[in-house]
Amino acid sequence: MYTAQGTLDREAAIERYGPMVRRAASQLAAKLPANVELDDLAQAGMIGLFDAMTRFEAGQGAQFETFAMQRVRGAMLDELRSADWLPRSVRRNQRAIERAIRAAEQRLRRAPGEAEIAAELGVDLREYQQMLADARGAQLVHLDDFGDEDGEEGFLDRNVPAGAPDPSAILGDSRFRHALVDAIERLPERERLVMGMYYEQEMNLKEIGAVLGVTESRISQIHSQAVARLRSQLAGWT
């Protein structure tokens, strides 16, 4: 993939890594609402790939594929950010769910069930489950996307408000990691199982649904609720 002069062969890189960009876009789109266009993500990812080819220097201690995927994912996330793909109403609902979970947990002294969270919100169960479905894809965190290269600002530097806690520092704090593990262990068994299959075994929602004998949309709701529980329990870290 390198020329006789030791420089990156761009045509060969595009041919080799173009499909990788498309796969990354498909994987990300699968976690997002249907209104997010796969082609838009793929195009943003290709821009990230071109940027990586321009900036990569052989021998700088990183493999090109690793370097390129950081740029590709960062470009896709920047595209989502600039497009403001998540409606404000969904963001409001997500925060309301987290507050309701905290309030119900404090009142009940245990993890509340769906019906109890819905009651705390003042909505019926069906409306609450729709709120969970709408929140699908609201959590897009990948530590690789947060690093900076060549002294440039990273994704977090560009998008986290001034004065907010440093997420990368939080992620690196051993106390936070222990709190996260503890919060995951306190999840109801079904939610803990879904999170394990999704993040550790890297199964998609459809595959998890097949294993558990429920629909993909139901797994999406369970995942969203599990994330909301974790966010509510870790609120003091953000």
ChimeraX commands (.cxc) that place a marker at each C-alpha (Angstrom):
marker #1 position 0.00,0.00,0.00 radius 0.5
marker #1 position 3.08,2.20,-0.04 radius 0.5
marker #1 position 4.92,3.58,-3.07 radius 0.5
marker #1 position 8.59,2.93,-3.83 radius 0.5
marker #1 position 9.33,6.24,-2.10 radius 0.5
marker #1 position 7.72,4.97,1.11 radius 0.5
marker #1 position 4.67,7.25,0.87 radius 0.5
marker #1 position 1.07,6.09,1.20 radius 0.5
marker #1 position -0.50,4.95,-2.09 radius 0.5
marker #1 position -3.81,6.82,-1.89 radius 0.5
marker #1 position -5.55,4.90,-4.66 radius 0.5
marker #1 position -4.65,1.59,-3.03 radius 0.5
marker #1 position -5.74,2.93,0.38 radius 0.5
marker #1 position -9.15,3.97,-0.96 radius 0.5
marker #1 position -9.64,0.57,-2.60 radius 0.5
marker #1 position -8.63,-1.27,0.55 radius 0.5
marker #1 position -10.29,0.87,3.22 radius 0.5
marker #1 position -13.36,2.17,1.38 radius 0.5
marker #1 position -15.40,-0.95,2.27 radius 0.5
marker #1 position -14.23,-0.59,5.88 radius 0.5
marker #1 position -15.68,2.92,5.96 radius 0.5
marker #1 position -19.00,1.62,4.62 radius 0.5
marker #1 position -19.09,-1.11,7.28 radius 0.5
marker #1 position -18.34,1.42,10.02 radius 0.5
marker #1 position -21.15,3.64,8.72 radius 0.5
marker #1 position -23.57,0.68,8.68 radius 0.5
marker #1 position -22.65,-0.30,12.23 radius 0.5
marker #1 position -23.18,3.25,13.46 radius 0.5
marker #1 position -26.43,3.70,11.51 radius 0.5
marker #1 position -27.82,0.54,13.10 radius 0.5
marker #1 position -27.64,2.28,16.48 radius 0.5
marker #1 position -29.41,5.43,15.29 radius 0.5
marker #1 position -32.97,6.47,14.42 radius 0.5
marker #1 position -34.19,5.69,10.90 radius 0.5
marker #1 position -34.03,9.35,9.83 radius 0.5
marker #1 position -30.20,9.21,9.82 radius 0.5
marker #1 position -29.05,8.48,6.26 radius 0.5
marker #1 position -26.43,5.75,5.85 radius 0.5
marker #1 position -25.02,7.49,2.75 radius 0.5
marker #1 position -24.45,10.71,4.71 radius 0.5
marker #1 position -22.45,8.82,7.33 radius 0.5
marker #1 position -20.47,6.96,4.67 radius 0.5
marker #1 position -19.64,10.20,2.84 radius 0.5
marker #1 position -18.50,11.80,6.09 radius 0.5
marker #1 position -16.42,8.71,6.81 radius 0.5
marker #1 position -14.74,8.93,3.40 radius 0.5
marker #1 position -13.83,12.55,4.15 radius 0.5
marker #1 position -12.28,11.28,7.38 radius 0.5
marker #1 position -10.36,8.66,5.39 radius 0.5
marker #1 position -9.02,11.30,2.98 radius 0.5
marker #1 position -8.01,13.41,5.97 radius 0.5
marker #1 position -6.18,10.43,7.47 radius 0.5
marker #1 position -4.31,9.82,4.22 radius 0.5
marker #1 position -3.19,13.45,4.19 radius 0.5
marker #1 position -2.01,13.48,7.79 radius 0.5
marker #1 position -0.58,10.00,8.27 radius 0.5
marker #1 position 3.16,9.68,8.55 radius 0.5
marker #1 position 4.69,6.21,8.29 radius 0.5
marker #1 position 6.83,5.30,11.24 radius 0.5
marker #1 position 5.05,7.61,13.69 radius 0.5
marker #1 position 4.14,4.66,15.87 radius 0.5
marker #1 position 0.61,3.97,14.69 radius 0.5
marker #1 position -0.75,1.60,12.07 radius 0.5
marker #1 position -2.59,3.40,9.28 radius 0.5
marker #1 position -5.79,1.42,9.82 radius 0.5
marker #1 position -5.95,2.41,13.50 radius 0.5
marker #1 position -5.17,6.04,12.68 radius 0.5
marker #1 position -7.69,6.08,9.82 radius 0.5
marker #1 position -10.53,4.60,11.86 radius 0.5
marker #1 position -10.11,7.30,14.49 radius 0.5
marker #1 position -10.50,9.90,11.75 radius 0.5
marker #1 position -13.38,8.06,10.10 radius 0.5
marker #1 position -15.41,7.70,13.31 radius 0.5
marker #1 position -14.63,11.25,14.33 radius 0.5
marker #1 position -15.85,12.56,10.96 radius 0.5
marker #1 position -19.08,10.57,11.26 radius 0.5
marker #1 position -19.72,11.85,14.77 radius 0.5
marker #1 position -19.00,15.40,13.63 radius 0.5
marker #1 position -21.54,14.91,10.83 radius 0.5
marker #1 position -24.17,13.77,13.33 radius 0.5
marker #1 position -23.37,16.69,15.61 radius 0.5
marker #1 position -23.60,19.28,12.83 radius 0.5
marker #1 position -26.85,17.79,11.54 radius 0.5
marker #1 position -28.38,17.91,15.04 radius 0.5
marker #1 position -29.92,14.52,14.31 radius 0.5
marker #1 position -31.46,14.02,17.73 radius 0.5
marker #1 position -34.56,16.18,18.31 radius 0.5
marker #1 position -34.57,18.37,21.41 radius 0.5
marker #1 position -37.76,16.69,22.57 radius 0.5
marker #1 position -35.91,13.35,22.69 radius 0.5
marker #1 position -33.08,14.91,24.69 radius 0.5
marker #1 position -35.63,16.36,27.13 radius 0.5
marker #1 position -37.36,13.00,27.46 radius 0.5
marker #1 position -34.05,11.26,28.05 radius 0.5
marker #1 position -33.22,13.61,30.92 radius 0.5
marker #1 position -36.75,13.23,32.31 radius 0.5
marker #1 position -36.38,9.44,32.29 radius 0.5
marker #1 position -33.09,9.66,34.18 radius 0.5
marker #1 position -34.63,11.97,36.80 radius 0.5
marker #1 position -37.63,9.66,37.16 radius 0.5
marker #1 position -35.38,6.63,37.68 radius 0.5
marker #1 position -33.40,8.44,40.39 radius 0.5
marker #1 position -36.56,9.58,42.15 radius 0.5
marker #1 position -38.17,6.13,42.00 radius 0.5
marker #1 position -34.99,4.43,43.23 radius 0.5
marker #1 position -34.78,6.79,46.21 radius 0.5
marker #1 position -38.44,6.27,47.05 radius 0.5
marker #1 position -38.53,2.48,46.57 radius 0.5
marker #1 position -34.97,1.71,47.77 radius 0.5
marker #1 position -34.54,-0.64,44.81 radius 0.5
marker #1 position -34.38,-0.62,41.01 radius 0.5
marker #1 position -37.82,0.42,39.73 radius 0.5
marker #1 position -39.59,-1.53,37.02 radius 0.5
marker #1 position -40.90,-0.06,33.77 radius 0.5
marker #1 position -44.40,0.54,35.09 radius 0.5
marker #1 position -43.02,2.30,38.17 radius 0.5
marker #1 position -40.79,4.56,36.06 radius 0.5
marker #1 position -43.75,5.35,33.81 radius 0.5
marker #1 position -45.84,6.23,36.86 radius 0.5
marker #1 position -43.06,8.51,38.13 radius 0.5
marker #1 position -43.12,10.28,34.77 radius 0.5
marker #1 position -46.92,10.52,34.83 radius 0.5
marker #1 position -47.36,8.61,31.56 radius 0.5
marker #1 position -48.78,5.20,30.72 radius 0.5
marker #1 position -46.51,2.23,29.98 radius 0.5
marker #1 position -46.95,2.40,26.21 radius 0.5
marker #1 position -45.97,6.08,26.09 radius 0.5
marker #1 position -42.94,5.40,28.27 radius 0.5
marker #1 position -41.82,2.56,26.00 radius 0.5
marker #1 position -42.15,4.87,23.01 radius 0.5
marker #1 position -39.93,7.39,24.80 radius 0.5
marker #1 position -37.34,4.63,25.23 radius 0.5
marker #1 position -37.61,3.69,21.56 radius 0.5
marker #1 position -37.12,7.33,20.53 radius 0.5
marker #1 position -33.98,7.53,22.67 radius 0.5
marker #1 position -32.26,4.82,20.63 radius 0.5
marker #1 position -28.81,6.00,19.58 radius 0.5
marker #1 position -28.75,8.91,22.00 radius 0.5
marker #1 position -25.57,7.52,23.58 radius 0.5
marker #1 position -22.61,7.63,21.20 radius 0.5
marker #1 position -19.43,7.25,23.17 radius 0.5
marker #1 position -16.26,5.66,21.81 radius 0.5
marker #1 position -13.04,6.44,23.64 radius 0.5
marker #1 position -10.98,6.21,20.41 radius 0.5
marker #1 position -12.89,9.18,19.02 radius 0.5
marker #1 position -11.85,11.40,21.90 radius 0.5
marker #1 position -8.09,11.50,21.35 radius 0.5
marker #1 position -6.31,14.32,19.59 radius 0.5
marker #1 position -3.62,13.92,16.98 radius 0.5
marker #1 position -0.84,16.30,15.96 radius 0.5
marker #1 position -1.77,18.68,18.77 radius 0.5
marker #1 position -5.19,19.37,17.29 radius 0.5
marker #1 position -8.37,19.61,19.30 radius 0.5
marker #1 position -10.12,16.30,19.71 radius 0.5
marker #1 position -13.83,15.64,19.34 radius 0.5
marker #1 position -14.47,16.35,23.03 radius 0.5
marker #1 position -12.48,19.58,22.94 radius 0.5
marker #1 position -14.60,20.85,20.06 radius 0.5
marker #1 position -18.00,19.78,21.40 radius 0.5
marker #1 position -17.99,19.78,25.22 radius 0.5
marker #1 position -19.08,23.14,26.67 radius 0.5
marker #1 position -16.45,25.25,28.42 radius 0.5
marker #1 position -16.34,24.56,32.14 radius 0.5
marker #1 position -17.87,21.08,31.81 radius 0.5
marker #1 position -16.06,18.12,33.42 radius 0.5
marker #1 position -13.42,16.53,31.18 radius 0.5
marker #1 position -15.02,13.23,30.00 radius 0.5
marker #1 position -11.67,11.64,29.09 radius 0.5
marker #1 position -10.36,12.40,32.59 radius 0.5
marker #1 position -13.55,10.95,34.09 radius 0.5
marker #1 position -13.17,7.78,32.02 radius 0.5
marker #1 position -9.59,7.42,33.22 radius 0.5
marker #1 position -10.49,7.84,36.91 radius 0.5
marker #1 position -10.31,4.45,38.65 radius 0.5
marker #1 position -13.06,5.57,41.05 radius 0.5
marker #1 position -15.37,6.19,38.12 radius 0.5
marker #1 position -14.56,2.81,36.61 radius 0.5
marker #1 position -15.40,1.13,39.91 radius 0.5
marker #1 position -18.64,3.13,40.12 radius 0.5
marker #1 position -19.53,2.10,36.57 radius 0.5
marker #1 position -18.89,-1.58,37.26 radius 0.5
marker #1 position -20.99,-1.34,40.41 radius 0.5
marker #1 position -23.80,0.39,38.52 radius 0.5
marker #1 position -23.78,-2.31,35.83 radius 0.5
marker #1 position -23.89,-5.06,38.46 radius 0.5
marker #1 position -26.96,-3.40,40.00 radius 0.5
marker #1 position -28.88,-3.46,36.73 radius 0.5
marker #1 position -31.85,-5.85,36.59 radius 0.5
marker #1 position -30.70,-9.20,35.21 radius 0.5
marker #1 position -32.37,-8.83,31.80 radius 0.5
marker #1 position -30.88,-5.38,31.21 radius 0.5
marker #1 position -27.44,-6.54,32.37 radius 0.5
marker #1 position -27.66,-9.47,29.94 radius 0.5
marker #1 position -28.59,-7.21,27.02 radius 0.5
marker #1 position -25.75,-4.82,27.81 radius 0.5
marker #1 position -23.28,-7.71,27.96 radius 0.5
marker #1 position -24.36,-9.13,24.61 radius 0.5
marker #1 position -24.39,-5.71,22.99 radius 0.5
marker #1 position -21.08,-4.29,24.24 radius 0.5
marker #1 position -18.98,-7.33,25.16 radius 0.5
marker #1 position -20.12,-9.83,22.55 radius 0.5
marker #1 position -20.83,-7.08,19.98 radius 0.5
marker #1 position -24.15,-8.58,18.96 radius 0.5
marker #1 position -26.67,-6.30,17.24 radius 0.5
marker #1 position -30.19,-5.70,18.53 radius 0.5
marker #1 position -31.76,-8.16,16.09 radius 0.5
marker #1 position -29.39,-10.94,17.15 radius 0.5
marker #1 position -30.02,-10.26,20.84 radius 0.5
marker #1 position -33.76,-10.32,20.21 radius 0.5
marker #1 position -33.46,-13.71,18.56 radius 0.5
marker #1 position -31.56,-15.10,21.55 radius 0.5
marker #1 position -34.04,-13.73,24.08 radius 0.5
marker #1 position -37.14,-14.44,21.98 radius 0.5
marker #1 position -38.36,-10.83,21.71 radius 0.5
marker #1 position -38.48,-8.24,18.96 radius 0.5
marker #1 position -35.62,-5.97,17.98 radius 0.5
marker #1 position -37.66,-2.93,19.06 radius 0.5
marker #1 position -38.14,-4.47,22.50 radius 0.5
marker #1 position -34.38,-4.99,22.86 radius 0.5
marker #1 position -33.91,-1.35,21.85 radius 0.5
marker #1 position -36.23,-0.30,24.68 radius 0.5
marker #1 position -34.41,-2.50,27.20 radius 0.5
marker #1 position -31.04,-1.12,26.08 radius 0.5
marker #1 position -32.24,2.49,26.32 radius 0.5
marker #1 position -33.64,1.88,29.80 radius 0.5
marker #1 position -30.39,0.24,30.95 radius 0.5
marker #1 position -28.38,3.20,29.70 radius 0.5
marker #1 position -30.78,5.61,31.41 radius 0.5
marker #1 position -30.33,3.71,34.69 radius 0.5
marker #1 position -26.54,3.92,34.37 radius 0.5
marker #1 position -26.64,7.61,33.56 radius 0.5
marker #1 position -28.92,8.30,36.53 radius 0.5
marker #1 position -26.61,6.39,38.90 radius 0.5
marker #1 position -23.49,8.10,37.54 radius 0.5
marker #1 position -24.97,11.60,37.40 radius 0.5
marker #1 position -22.53,12.88,39.98 radius 0.5
marker #1 position -19.63,12.24,37.60 radius 0.5
marker #1 position -20.90,14.53,34.82 radius 0.5
marker link #1:1,2 radius 0.2
marker link #1:2,3 radius 0.2
marker link #1:3,4 radius 0.2
marker link #1:4,5 radius 0.2
marker link #1:5,6 radius 0.2
marker link #1:6,7 radius 0.2
marker link #1:7,8 radius 0.2
marker link #1:8,9 radius 0.2
marker link #1:9,10 radius 0.2
marker link #1:10,11 radius 0.2
marker link #1:11,12 radius 0.2
marker link #1:12,13 radius 0.2
marker link #1:13,14 radius 0.2
marker link #1:14,15 radius 0.2
marker link #1:15,16 radius 0.2
marker link #1:16,17 radius 0.2
marker link #1:17,18 radius 0.2
marker link #1:18,19 radius 0.2
marker link #1:19,20 radius 0.2
marker link #1:20,21 radius 0.2
marker link #1:21,22 radius 0.2
marker link #1:22,23 radius 0.2
marker link #1:23,24 radius 0.2
marker link #1:24,25 radius 0.2
marker link #1:25,26 radius 0.2
marker link #1:26,27 radius 0.2
marker link #1:27,28 radius 0.2
marker link #1:28,29 radius 0.2
marker link #1:29,30 radius 0.2
marker link #1:30,31 radius 0.2
marker link #1:31,32 radius 0.2
marker link #1:32,33 radius 0.2
marker link #1:33,34 radius 0.2
marker link #1:34,35 radius 0.2
marker link #1:35,36 radius 0.2
marker link #1:36,37 radius 0.2
marker link #1:37,38 radius 0.2
marker link #1:38,39 radius 0.2
marker link #1:39,40 radius 0.2
marker link #1:40,41 radius 0.2
marker link #1:41,42 radius 0.2
marker link #1:42,43 radius 0.2
marker link #1:43,44 radius 0.2
marker link #1:44,45 radius 0.2
marker link #1:45,46 radius 0.2
marker link #1:46,47 radius 0.2
marker link #1:47,48 radius 0.2
marker link #1:48,49 radius 0.2
marker link #1:49,50 radius 0.2
marker link #1:50,51 radius 0.2
marker link #1:51,52 radius 0.2
marker link #1:52,53 radius 0.2
marker link #1:53,54 radius 0.2
marker link #1:54,55 radius 0.2
marker link #1:55,56 radius 0.2
marker link #1:56,57 radius 0.2
marker link #1:57,58 radius 0.2
marker link #1:58,59 radius 0.2
marker link #1:59,60 radius 0.2
marker link #1:60,61 radius 0.2
marker link #1:61,62 radius 0.2
marker link #1:62,63 radius 0.2
marker link #1:63,64 radius 0.2
marker link #1:64,65 radius 0.2
marker link #1:65,66 radius 0.2
marker link #1:66,67 radius 0.2
marker link #1:67,68 radius 0.2
marker link #1:68,69 radius 0.2
marker link #1:69,70 radius 0.2
marker link #1:70,71 radius 0.2
marker link #1:71,72 radius 0.2
marker link #1:72,73 radius 0.2
marker link #1:73,74 radius 0.2
marker link #1:74,75 radius 0.2
marker link #1:75,76 radius 0.2
marker link #1:76,77 radius 0.2
marker link #1:77,78 radius 0.2
marker link #1:78,79 radius 0.2
marker link #1:79,80 radius 0.2
marker link #1:80,81 radius 0.2
marker link #1:81,82 radius 0.2
marker link #1:82,83 radius 0.2
marker link #1:83,84 radius 0.2
marker link #1:84,85 radius 0.2
marker link #1:85,86 radius 0.2
marker link #1:86,87 radius 0.2
marker link #1:87,88 radius 0.2
marker link #1:88,89 radius 0.2
marker link #1:89,90 radius 0.2
marker link #1:90,91 radius 0.2
marker link #1:91,92 radius 0.2
marker link #1:92,93 radius 0.2
marker link #1:93,94 radius 0.2
marker link #1:94,95 radius 0.2
marker link #1:95,96 radius 0.2
marker link #1:96,97 radius 0.2
marker link #1:97,98 radius 0.2
marker link #1:98,99 radius 0.2
marker link #1:99,100 radius 0.2
marker link #1:100,101 radius 0.2
marker link #1:101,102 radius 0.2
marker link #1:102,103 radius 0.2
marker link #1:103,104 radius 0.2
marker link #1:104,105 radius 0.2
marker link #1:105,106 radius 0.2
marker link #1:106,107 radius 0.2
marker link #1:107,108 radius 0.2
marker link #1:108,109 radius 0.2
marker link #1:109,110 radius 0.2
marker link #1:110,111 radius 0.2
marker link #1:111,112 radius 0.2
marker link #1:112,113 radius 0.2
marker link #1:113,114 radius 0.2
marker link #1:114,115 radius 0.2
marker link #1:115,116 radius 0.2
marker link #1:116,117 radius 0.2
marker link #1:117,118 radius 0.2
marker link #1:118,119 radius 0.2
marker link #1:119,120 radius 0.2
marker link #1:120,121 radius 0.2
marker link #1:121,122 radius 0.2
marker link #1:122,123 radius 0.2
marker link #1:123,124 radius 0.2
marker link #1:124,125 radius 0.2
marker link #1:125,126 radius 0.2
marker link #1:126,127 radius 0.2
marker link #1:127,128 radius 0.2
marker link #1:128,129 radius 0.2
marker link #1:129,130 radius 0.2
marker link #1:130,131 radius 0.2
marker link #1:131,132 radius 0.2
marker link #1:132,133 radius 0.2
marker link #1:133,134 radius 0.2
marker link #1:134,135 radius 0.2
marker link #1:135,136 radius 0.2
marker link #1:136,137 radius 0.2
marker link #1:137,138 radius 0.2
marker link #1:138,139 radius 0.2
marker link #1:139,140 radius 0.2
marker link #1:140,141 radius 0.2
marker link #1:141,142 radius 0.2
marker link #1:142,143 radius 0.2
marker link #1:143,144 radius 0.2
marker link #1:144,145 radius 0.2
marker link #1:145,146 radius 0.2
marker link #1:146,147 radius 0.2
marker link #1:147,148 radius 0.2
marker link #1:148,149 radius 0.2
marker link #1:149,150 radius 0.2
marker link #1:150,151 radius 0.2
marker link #1:151,152 radius 0.2
marker link #1:152,153 radius 0.2
marker link #1:153,154 radius 0.2
marker link #1:154,155 radius 0.2
marker link #1:155,156 radius 0.2
marker link #1:156,157 radius 0.2
marker link #1:157,158 radius 0.2
marker link #1:158,159 radius 0.2
marker link #1:159,160 radius 0.2
marker link #1:160,161 radius 0.2
marker link #1:161,162 radius 0.2
marker link #1:162,163 radius 0.2
marker link #1:163,164 radius 0.2
marker link #1:164,165 radius 0.2
marker link #1:165,166 radius 0.2
marker link #1:166,167 radius 0.2
marker link #1:167,168 radius 0.2
marker link #1:168,169 radius 0.2
marker link #1:169,170 radius 0.2
marker link #1:170,171 radius 0.2
marker link #1:171,172 radius 0.2
marker link #1:172,173 radius 0.2
marker link #1:173,174 radius 0.2
marker link #1:174,175 radius 0.2
marker link #1:175,176 radius 0.2
marker link #1:176,177 radius 0.2
marker link #1:177,178 radius 0.2
marker link #1:178,179 radius 0.2
marker link #1:179,180 radius 0.2
marker link #1:180,181 radius 0.2
marker link #1:181,182 radius 0.2
marker link #1:182,183 radius 0.2
marker link #1:183,184 radius 0.2
marker link #1:184,185 radius 0.2
marker link #1:185,186 radius 0.2
marker link #1:186,187 radius 0.2
marker link #1:187,188 radius 0.2
marker link #1:188,189 radius 0.2
marker link #1:189,190 radius 0.2
marker link #1:190,191 radius 0.2
marker link #1:191,192 radius 0.2
marker link #1:192,193 radius 0.2
marker link #1:193,194 radius 0.2
marker link #1:194,195 radius 0.2
marker link #1:195,196 radius 0.2
marker link #1:196,197 radius 0.2
marker link #1:197,198 radius 0.2
marker link #1:198,199 radius 0.2
marker link #1:199,200 radius 0.2
marker link #1:200,201 radius 0.2
marker link #1:201,202 radius 0.2
marker link #1:202,203 radius 0.2
marker link #1:203,204 radius 0.2
marker link #1:204,205 radius 0.2
marker link #1:205,206 radius 0.2
marker link #1:206,207 radius 0.2
marker link #1:207,208 radius 0.2
marker link #1:208,209 radius 0.2
marker link #1:209,210 radius 0.2
marker link #1:210,211 radius 0.2
marker link #1:211,212 radius 0.2
marker link #1:212,213 radius 0.2
marker link #1:213,214 radius 0.2
marker link #1:214,215 radius 0.2
marker link #1:215,216 radius 0.2
marker link #1:216,217 radius 0.2
marker link #1:217,218 radius 0.2
marker link #1:218,219 radius 0.2
marker link #1:219,220 radius 0.2
marker link #1:220,221 radius 0.2
marker link #1:221,222 radius 0.2
marker link #1:222,223 radius 0.2
marker link #1:223,224 radius 0.2
marker link #1:224,225 radius 0.2
marker link #1:225,226 radius 0.2
marker link #1:226,227 radius 0.2
marker link #1:227,228 radius 0.2
marker link #1:228,229 radius 0.2
marker link #1:229,230 radius 0.2
marker link #1:230,231 radius 0.2
marker link #1:231,232 radius 0.2
marker link #1:232,233 radius 0.2
marker link #1:233,234 radius 0.2
marker link #1:234,235 radius 0.2
marker link #1:235,236 radius 0.2
marker link #1:236,237 radius 0.2
marker link #1:237,238 radius 0.2
view
